[in-house]
Amino acid sequence: MYILEVTRGKKMLLTGSILIFGFMALAVFAPFIAPYDPDDVKVEERLLPPGEHHLMGTDGFGRDIFSRVVFGTRYSLFLALVVVSINLLLGLMIGSIAGYFGGLIDELIMRIVDILLAFPNIILALCIVGVLGPSVQNLILALVALGWVGYTRVSRGLVLSIKEQGFIGAAKALGGSNMYIIMRHIIPNAFPPLLVLATLHVSHTILSIAALSFLGLGVQAPTPEWGAMLSEGKQFIFTHPHVMISPGLAITLSVLSFNLLGEGLRDVLDPRAREVLNV
């Protein structure tokens, strides 16, 4: 059973890695892959169906949808990775401090975390962007405002377990400072499980970015972002559905790829899952 589970995890890891590599290649080589300028408006070619010259057809402004989907990979994936990276680093540092020092510091940090967890992420993000105005910077700020909280709680729990290990006591006996122990021993051992969580969180962040952009509170037109493209094409959903199908498929595949990667990493790397399956 254990061998079958690890093999399944490796297959999911490989599949997710291949899909993500494909998206990354699209983002890096977008100018060479896209056949047209994503912002090139041609009114005479508006709403063309998929064909030889336009693989995914054109939108309401005559812009090539395939080119816009390819360039949209840059915005959607880049923003998601930036948001998740910031959340991961903040949560790891704050959680490590809370779990390692304990006492009043731990109580203060965790009470703040408990209060913030009472607010739904997307609702607070809508409020922040609504007050500050739609922009890429405000979008990142809105998704970071509560995104670090989950990482903090998980990292604190990991640190509470790690700091009881023998090598931590040995590091203290050898005169290692608290900051040295946190940076050299605590964080490296707490990072792998958080990496699995971060990989799964990328897909959620992609959906959040697309949702806010769809509502007009994220990336603004004419920037080729998948959520914004869905918003522009919603008026043609019944007459020219290809305008929405293409960016929708891009969102679906990107979310699927990161979910497969995260699930594969969890099955292969998570020692707790291994112990349970081995029993």
Secondary structure, DSSP 8 states (H G I E B T S, - for coil): -HHHHHHHHHHHHHHHHHHHHHHHHHHHTHHHH-SS-TT---GGGTT--S-SS-TT-B-TTS-BHHHHHHHHHHHHHHHHHHHHHHHHHHHHHHHHHHHHH-HHHHHHHHHHHHHHHTS-HHHHHHHHHHHH-S-HHHHHHHHHHHHHHHHHHHHHHHHHHHTTSHHHHHHHHTT--HHHHIIIIIHHHHHHHHHHHHHHHHHHHHHHHHHHHHTTSSS-TTS--HHHHHHHHGGGTTT-THHHHHHHHHHHHHHHHHHHHHHHHHHHH-HHHHHHHH-
